[in-house]
Amino acid sequence: MSKIKDDSTILPEPEKIKKVEINTDNTLVPENYPAEQYLSWFMSDVQNTQRWAGSLFRGGFDITDPKMMTLKAAAEESIKEVEDDVVKLKEFLAAYVPPNSN
C-alpha cells in the first residue's frame, strides 16, 4: 500500500522582510496641543453660554427673582470665559510659526 502525502499540512515559505528605506526629507508635523486645548475649551464655553442664555431669555426676565439673577451671573461668567478663550487663541495664532516655513 502506498501512502498519499497530505500537502495541506505544508506551510509556505515565509516572505523575506523587505528593507525599509528612511526618507529624511519628510518632516513630522507636531500637534499643536495648546491650540487644540484652547479650541476645545472655547467650544465648551460657547455651549455653556448658549445653555445659560437660552435658560435666561426663554421666559420673562425678572430682576427680583433670585433664580434669574443666578442665571444672569452664570451667563456673564460663561461669556467672560469665551472672551478669555478667544484672547488665548489669538495669542497663539499671532505667535505661531508653521513648520517648514523656512
N, C-alpha and C positions, 0 to 999 in steps of 0.2 A: 504494500500500500504506500502510495506516495502522499506526502503531506503537502497541502497547499499553503503557501506562505500568505499570511494576512497582512496586506500592505496598509491597513487602516491604523496600525499602531506606529508606523514610521513617521516621525516628525520631520518637517522640512528643516533644512539648514537655516540657522538664524541669519538675518541680514547683518552685514557688517555696519558698524556705526560710521556714519559719514562725518568727515571732519567739518566743523563749522568755522567759517572764516568770520572774524570780527571786523566789522566796518567801523573804523574810528571816526568817520565823517558824521555819523549820526550822533545827535546830542539829545539826551533825555531832558524833557522839559519838566522842571519841578512843579509840583502842585502849589498853588497859591493858597495854602491853608488859612492864613489870617483873613484873606479876602473872602474865602468861602464861609468862614465863620461869621464875618460881619454881614454877609449877604443872607445867611441863614437866620441870624438874629433880626435883621431888618424885616425879612418876610414874616417871621413870627410876631414881631411887634406890630406890623401893619395889620395882621389878622386880629390881634388883641384889640387894636384901636377900632377896627371895623366892628368887632363884637360889642365893645363898650358904647360906641357911637350909636349902633343900632338899638341897643337897650335904652340909651338915653333919649333918643329922638323919636322912638316908636310911638310914644304916647305924649300927653301934655307935659310940659316941663314946669315943675313947681319948686321954687327955691326954698319953700318952707318944709318940704318933705326931706327928712334926713337920708332916705334911700336914694333920692335923686342927687343929693349933694355928694353922696359916696360914689355914685356912678360918674358924676361930673369930675370928681377928683381922680378916679381911675382912668377916665378918658384923657384927662390932661397929662397924667403920668405916662400913659402909652404914647401920646403924641410927642412928649419930650424924649422918650426912648427912640422913637422913629427918627426924630431930628438928630439925635446923637449918632445913630447908626449911619445916617446919610453923611454926616461930617466925617466919620471914620472911613467910609467907602471913598469919599472924595479925597481924603488924605492919602489913602492907599494908591488910588489911581494917579494922583499927582506925583508920587514918588516912584511909581512902577516903571521899571526898565524891562522891556520884553527880552527874553533870551535870544541870543544870536542877532542882536541889533547892532553889531559892530559895523 
